[in-house]
Amino acid sequence: MLASYILFFLLFLVFPLGTLIIKSVQDQNGNFIGLKNYLLYLQEPALFQSFFNSLFIAIVSTIIVVILAFSFAYALTRTCIPFKGFFRLIALIPLLSPSILAAIALVYWLGNKGVLKALLFGNSIYGPIGIILASVYWTFPHALMILSTSLSLSDSRLYEAAEVLKTSKLRAFLTITIPGARYGIISTAFVIFTQVFTDFGVPKVIGGNYNMLATDIYKEVVGMQNFQMGAVISLVLLFPSLIAFFIDQYSRKKQISLLTSRSVVFKPKKSFGVDSLMLGYCTFITVIILMMIGMAQFGALVKFWPYDLSFTLKHYQFEVAGLGWESFYNSIRLAFYTAIFGTIIIFIGSYIVEKLKSDERLRGILQLFTLMPMSVPGLVLGLSYIFYFNAKDNPINFIYATMTILVINTIVHFYTVSHLTGVTVLKQMDKEFESVSLSLKIPLYKMFWKVTLPVCLPTIFDISIYLFVNAMTTVSGVIFLYTYNTTLASVSAIHLDEQGDVAAAAAMAMLIVYVSVLVRIIHTVFTKGILRRTQAWRHDTPNAANDVTKA
């Protein structure tokens, strides 16, 4: 099993990336030319400028998102504001939509014919302003989830000591709250930086003439068929992502436990001034999110923006061949296959890494491979798949231009987060479970089926819905791999916008939102009944753990 997983990553991650590197040092005839392509890249001012544009956008967006998300997370975890559940629910809506939806909504709000165009004071939304605003919108919930977790763990005794010492609220915030959440802030910063730096959808829709690395790769590969330069730019895109990833991993190792056995869980105290301020802030953010999603839906329903605002469903007919309902159904198929097969592959892989006593060296290699996808941008992975799987001498060339390669690409792209989720829950189970089962001559597969699987079922369901939603909304990972028969909804939305049919693009993006919400609701209802039966031991007698062992 361990060798099979290593082979999986070699075939679908390591070898494709190696092919990408090789392609970057070859000419169009496949001859080795060393670093000549890189020198050509440095000699192209427009291409070289794109790197600094991407860096600028990513840094500014990250600073804004961290500040906004930290304030929102603080309101949810450290104040006594009402309607916390509602605010959290609305704040997570952007997770269920592709990044391009934010760009489309901004076109309606602040575009050349936008409702609030005057707010830009003569500036254009098509460029860095639009990219930053849209990037902040779609990355906000990602930051919120990390920071909420970071702020939810705190020792109340520290704040009690600060009160006894008559420390001001501001100083307590700066000396206790911020240091306690610093690793969460660092992790959030690098996650958001990587997402914005490597995103393709937003700059493609609202970037205008403001070039970024992600759009440069697309132009070189699709527009100019210059695959060698596309490979070079992909590796340039990969480099900052790798640096951010390794710094993030290093900071995680420095993290210490904030809660010990003697800790007292922090419970916020009512403060009229702070609670009122935070309630107003959360309301403001919530209104912004609803305005964005609402405008995207409104634009998809009006006949001809902004001249004829009567409602119609014609934009949902998707008259352009290959970019209509077929692509939407393809996305549902992709998401369904990714959720089913991805969950099975990833959880078993997590079990192998965490629980099986096997060759430590091979386990270390597999653990390294499982972390690699997090540092590889979707565009880079997709382009590497073109070079690797399109080669005629590749024995698995038959999966190229099929739904299979889209599923595999999506699973690999989102593997790391799901894997770490699975490993985390498996770490909570004592390794003695496996030792006891072996001593009682109970087959390992039976132990896995009767004990491990039921205990980890909530996490397994979480992994499945995570994969489904990301498969529905992904753009960069699949933009190079689809064919006429496997066009996806997120890709169709981009092409519809390219052809000037912004309303149809908005309609397609909203379909993604609606199916993601619907599946999320069905998933919650379906799993609630199953978990009620399989997780009863968590709420029963103190001897519940013994009951599980007996099972």
N, C-alpha and C positions, 0 to 999 in steps of 0.2 A: 504493500500500500504506500509506504513512504517513497519508494522508488518511482511509483506511478505518478505521484504528485510532483516530484522533482522533474520527471519527464514532461508533465503537463506544462510546468512553468518554462522549461527549456524550449518547448515547441511554440508556446503562445505568448512568451514574453522576452526571454533572453535572446533566442535566435532571431526573431524579428528586429529587435533593437540592434543586434549585431549587424544585420543586413543593412539597416539604416546608416550605421556608421561607415560601412564599406561603400555604400552608394555615395556618401558625401565626399569620398576621395577618388571618385572615378569620373571619367568624362561620359558623354552621351553614348559612346560606343562600348562602355564597360572597361576602358583601359585605366590603369592606376595613374593618377596625376598628383598624388600627394595632397598638399594643402592649397593647391591652386584655387579651388572653389572657395575656400575660406578667404583667400586674398582678394578674390573678385568681390566677395560679399563686403569686405572692408572698404573696397574702392567705390562702392555704390552708395553715395551719400543718402539717398532716399531709404534704402534698405537698412543702412546702419542707424539712421535716425529713428527708425521704427523701434529699435531696442530701447532707446531712451524714452520714447513716447510710452511704450508699454510699462517701463519702470516707473515713470511719473504717474501714470494713471493708477497703477497698482498701489503705490505708496500713499497717494492722496486718498484713494478709496478705502484703503485699510485703516488709515487714521480716523476717517469719518465713521466708518462702520464700528470700529472698536469703541469709540466714544458713545455713539448712539446705542449700541447693543449693551454696553456696560451699564449705562443709565437705566435702560429698560429692565435688564436683569436685576439690577439693584432694587428697582421699584417692586419687582415681583417677589424678591427673596428677603429684603431687609426693611420693608415698610408694611403698613397695615391698610393699604388701599383696597377698596372693594373691587369685585369683578376681575380678580386675577386670572381665573380660568378663561374668561372671555378674551382678555387682552392677550394671553398666551396663545390661544387658538387662532386669533386673527393674525398675530405676528408670524405664525408658522405657515400662513397661506402661500407665500412665495416659494416655499419648498415644493409645492405641487404644480408649479408652472415652469415652463422653459424660460431661460434667461431673456430670450427675445421678447417675451410678453411685456417686460418692463420697458424695453426700447420702443415697442409699438405704442404703448400707452403714453409715453412721453411725447411721441410724435403728435398725438391727438391733443395733448395738453399744451405743449410748448413748441410745436413745429411751426412751419411757415404759415399754416392756417390754424394754429392751435388756439384754444380758448384763452389760455393765460400767457400768450406769447409776449405780452408787454412786460412781464416779470423779468425777462432776460435783458431788458434795456438795450435792445438792438443787437445783442449777441445771438448766435445761431445755436440751436440745440444739436445740430449735426456736427459733432466734433468732441473735444475733450469734456465739455460740460455735460453733454448727453450721455457719454460713456460712463462718466463718474456717477451721475445720478442713477442710471439704470443698474450699474454694478453695485452701488450701495443698497438698492432695493432688493436685488435677488440674493445677495450674500448676507443680508441682515439676519435672517433666521438661523443660518449656520453659526454665526457668531453668538447669537442669543443662547443657543442650546449649550455651547461650551461654557460660556460665562455664567449661565444660570446654575450649571452643575458646580462650577468653581465657587460661586458665592453662597451656595446652599450649605456648604460644609464650613462651619466656623465654631470655635469654642467660646461660649457665652462668658466664661470666666475672664477672658481677656478684656471684654467690654466692661464687666463689673469692676475689674481692677482699675480701668481707666476712669470710671466714675468716682471711685473712692479717692483717686489721686487728683480729682477735679480737672481732668483733661478735657479740653474743649471737644465738641463733636467733630469739628473739622480736623483737629489733630489726631483724634482717634481714627477717623476715616483714612488719613494719610499714613498713619503708622501701624494700623492694624488691618483695616479692610483691604487696602491696596496691596501691601506685602503678602497678605494671605491669599490673594487672588492672582499674584503676579505670574505664576506659571500658566494659569488659565488664560491670562491676557496675552502672554507670549505665544502660547499655542494658537490662540485665536488669530493673532496678527499674522502668523505664518500661513495658517490655513486660508485666510481671506486673501492674503497677498498672492498665493499660488493660484487660487481660483480666478481672481481678476486678471492676473498676468497672463494666464493661459486661455482665458475665455475667448470664444470665437463668435458666438451669437450676437452679443451686444454691439461690439465694434462693427460687425458686418451690417447690421440694420441701421445703426444710428451714428456710425463713425464718420460718415461723409468722406472727405479727403484726408482725414487724420489717420495715417497709416500706423498699424500695430503689427507685432510679429505674427500673431495668429492669422490675421487677414493677409499678410504677405505670403505666408505658406500657401494659403488657398489660391491666391493669385498666381503664384509661381507654378503650382501643380496643375490646377484646373484651367486657369486662363492661358498660361504660356507653355504648359507641358514641359517645364524645366524641372524635372524631378531631382536632379543633382542639387540645384540651389534650394529646392524645397527641403531636401534632407539637411543641408547646412543650416538653414533657418530653424528647422525643427530642433537640431542639437543646441543652437543658441537659445531657443525657448526652453529647452530642458535644463540648461545649466543653472539658472537662478532658482528653478524649482527644486533641484537637487540640493543646492546650498540651504534653502529655506527648510527643506525636509530634515537634513542632518542637524541643523541648529535646533529645530523643534525637538528632535529625538534626544539631543543632548540635554536640553532644558528639562525634558520629562524625567530623565535619570536623576536630576538634581532635586526633583520634587520630593517633599517629605509629607508625612501624614499630618493632616490638620486636626483630625479627631483621634483621640486615644481612648482607652477604656475608662479614663477618669474625666473625660471631657463632658461638658454640659452643652447640649444642642442649643444654638442661638435661637431665641424667639424675639421677633421685633416688637418694640413698644410703640404705642400710638403717639404720634406727634402731629398736631393739626397742621402746622406749617409745612413740614416735610411731606406728609401724606398728601396734602392738597397740591403741592408742587408736582409730586410724582404722578398723581392722578391726572393732572392736566397734561403732563408730558406723555404719558401712556395713551391718553385719549387722542392727542395730536398725532402720534405715530400710527395709531389704529386708523384714524381718519385718512391719513396719507395712503396707507396700504389699500383701504377700501376704495379710495378715489382712483388709484391705479388700476385695480382689478375691475372696478366698475366702468371706467372709461374704455378699457379694452373690450369689454362686452358691449358697451354702447356703440362703439365704432363698428363692431361686427354686425350690428342690427340696423343701422341707418342706411338709407338708400345711397346717398352721395354726399359725403362729408366735404365741406360744411354747408352745402347749398340746399340739400334736401334731407331734412332730419326725420322724415317719416320712417316708420319701422318696416323692415322687410327681412325675409329669410333667404334671399337670393344668394347672399355671400356664402351660405353654407352648401350651396350646390357645387362649388369648386369646379368651374367650367374648364379649367386648364387640365389637359389629359395627364394622368400620372401623378397629379398633385392634390387629389381629392380624397374621397372616402376610402379608397384603396390603401392609401398611405396611413390613414388613421387606423384601419383594421390591422395593417402590418405592425404598427406600433403596439397595439394591444397584444398581438401574437408575440412580438419580441419581449414585451414586459412579462407576459405570462410564462414563456419559456425560461426567461432569465430568473424569475422568482422561483420557479420549481427546481430547475437543474442547478441554478446558482446556489440556492440554499443548501441543497444536498451536498454539492461539491465542497462548499466553503465550511459547513459545519463539520463534516467528516474530516476535512483537512485540519480544522482547529483541534479536533479530538486527537488526531495523530500527533500533532505538535505538542499538545499539552499532557496527554494521558499515556500514550504508548511508550513503553520502555524499549527503545531501539537505539541504533547507532547515534550517539550524541552529535557526531560530526555531520551526519546526513540531516539530522533534525535542525542543526544550526543553519545549514544551507537552505533547507526548506523555509525556515523562519525568515531568513534574509529575502528569499524570493517573495514571500507573502507580504513583505513591507514595501517592496519595490514599486508596485502599481500606484501607490499614493504619491510618489514623486514623479511619475511619468504623465505629462499632459495628454488629454484625449487625442488631440491632433497628432502628436508625435506617435502615439500607439497606433492610430489608424493608418498613418502614412507608412509606418514600418510594416504593417500587415500587407499593404499593397506590394511593397518590394519583395517581401518574403513569400507570400502565398501565391502571388501571380507568376512566380518563376516556374517554368515548365518542368524543370527537373525536380521540383518539390513533390514528394510522394503524396502529400495531402493537399495538393493543388485543387482537388475536386471540390473543396469547401468554399473556394473563392467565388464571389458573386452569388452567394446563397444566404438564406436566413441563418444558417448555422454559424457562419463567420461573424455575423452581427451579434448573435447571442454570446459566442465565446469572447468576442471583443468587449462586450458590455460587462460580462462576469469578471474578466480580468481587470477592466478599468476600475470597477467598484469593489474589488476583492478585499483590499486592506481593511477598510472600516468594518466590514462585516466579519472578517477574520478576527480582528481585535475584539469585537463584541462577543464572538463565540468563545475566544480564549478567556475573556474576563469572567464569563459565567462558569466556565469549566474550572477555573482556578478556585472558585468558591466551593467546589466539591472536593472533599478530602481524598487524597490519592489512595487512602486505605480501602476505599470502596473496591478498586480494582484488585488490590492485594488480597482482600478477603474473598472475593469471588473466585480468584485463582486457587486459593488455598482450599476452598470448598468444591473445587473442580467444576465450577460453573463456567461454561464457555463465555468468552469475552463478548461475543456478539449478543448473547442473551442478557448479559449485564448491561450492555449498551442499550438494548431495546427496552428492558424492563425498568431500569433505574435512571441511567444518564439521560435518555431521550425525554422521559416525562418531566424530570426535574428542570431540564433546559428548554422545555417547550415554549414558554413565553418569549425567550430570547430568539428562538428559531422563527417564531412568527414575526418578530420585529425585523429580523434579517430579511425575511421574504418580502415584507411590505416596503422596506428600504430599497431593495433591488427593483421591485416593480415600479415604484415612483421614479427612481433615477433612470430606468430604462425608457420610461415614457417621456421624460424631459430632456434626455441627453442629446447634444448636438455635435460637439467637437469630436467625440469618439467615433461617430459613424458617418461623418460628412464625406469621407473619402471611400466608404465601403459599400454604399447602397447601389442598387441597380434600378432599372426601370420597374422591375417586378417587386423590389424590396424597398421602395421609397418609404420613408418614415414621416410621421406627422410633424415632428420638430424640424426636419429638413424641408418638408413641403412649405412650412410657414416662412422659412427664409427665402425660398425660391419664389413664392407668391409675392413677398415683399420686394424682391429683386425686380419682378415684372411690373411693379407699380400697383399691385392689388393689395393695398394695406389692409382693407376691410376683411378680405378673405384670409389674410395672414393672421389677423386678430381672431377671426372665427376659428381657425385651426388651433391656435394657441389656447383659446378658451375651451375647446373640446378636450384638450389634454388636461386642463385644470379640472373639468367636470368628471372625466373618467377617473382621474386620480382621487378626487374627493369621494366619488361613488365607491370605488374599490376600497378606499380607506374605511368607509362606513361599513361596507359588507364584511371586510376583514375584522373590524372590531366586534361586530355582532356575532360572526361565525366563531371567532376564537374565544369569545367570552364564555360561550356554552362549553366548549371543549376544556378550557382552563378551569372552569368551575368543577369539572369532574376530575381532571388530572392533577390539579394543584390543591385539592382539599387538605392534603397533609400539611400544608403550610399553616393552616388555621386550626388544626385539630389539637390533639393532646400533645403534651411535651414529649411523648414517646413517638411522635410522628416520624422522626428520622429512623427509628428502629423498624417502624412499619414499612418504610420505603425499602430498607435493607432486606426485610423478609420477602418483599415482593420480588 
